[in-house]
Amino acid sequence: MTGRPVRRQLLLGAGIALLAAASPAMAAVLAPPEARAVRAVVEAQLRAMADGDAERAFSYAAPAIRAQFGGAQRFMAMVASSYPMVIRPAATAFFQPTQDSDGDVLQVVQLRDGAGQRWRASYLLARQADGAWRIAGCVVAADTSASAT
């Protein structure tokens, strides 16, 4: 072990680079109705994963993610093998989502897995042509902070 925090990246879609480059100085806080809509998408995908409903979980993915995996079963198999902490977290705490100048949104969620390990999942969401928010990427890293805000 190197002493560095474990970092897992789910490289989903071209927009994932925005997660790495996101700077709080460049981001604006979302209006409450939009913040609720963004959070609802992430919560719905987490619920679908916890229920083992691959089709429903996959339905919250942006078109590029859907094309990358080609199907719900492949998507869920990858999540289950590489990111089990997002499937049935023991607890979640949502941070205030922020929006960049291109309109993409970063929703950070603190997760606690069944063993008590804390993780920080940073979801990138993009508004679709129909107005719906869809998940365009996610980065998961071990969380060493005390709590979400």
NORSUL-V559950 format. One record per backbone hydrogen bond with DSSP energy under -0.5 kcal/mol. CO is the residue of the C=O (numbers start at 1). NH is the residue of the N-H. If there is no record, write none. Layout:
BEGIN
CO;NH
CO;NH
END
This chain:
BEGIN
6;142
8;140
9;11
10;12
10;138
11;13
13;16
14;17
15;18
16;19
16;20
17;21
18;22
23;26
23;27
24;27
28;99
31;34
31;35
32;36
33;37
34;38
35;39
36;40
37;41
38;42
39;43
40;44
41;45
42;46
43;47
44;48
45;49
46;50
47;51
48;53
49;52
52;54
53;57
54;58
55;59
56;60
57;60
58;61
60;135
62;65
62;66
63;67
64;68
65;69
66;70
71;75
72;76
73;77
74;78
75;79
76;80
77;81
78;82
79;83
83;86
84;87
84;88
91;112
93;110
97;30
98;106
99;28
100;103
104;100
105;107
105;125
106;98
106;108
107;123
108;95
109;111
109;121
110;93
111;119
112;90
112;91
113;116
117;113
118;143
119;111
119;121
120;122
120;141
121;109
121;123
122;139
123;107
123;125
124;136
124;137
125;105
126;134
128;131
132;128
134;126
135;62
137;124
138;10
139;122
140;8
141;120
142;144
END
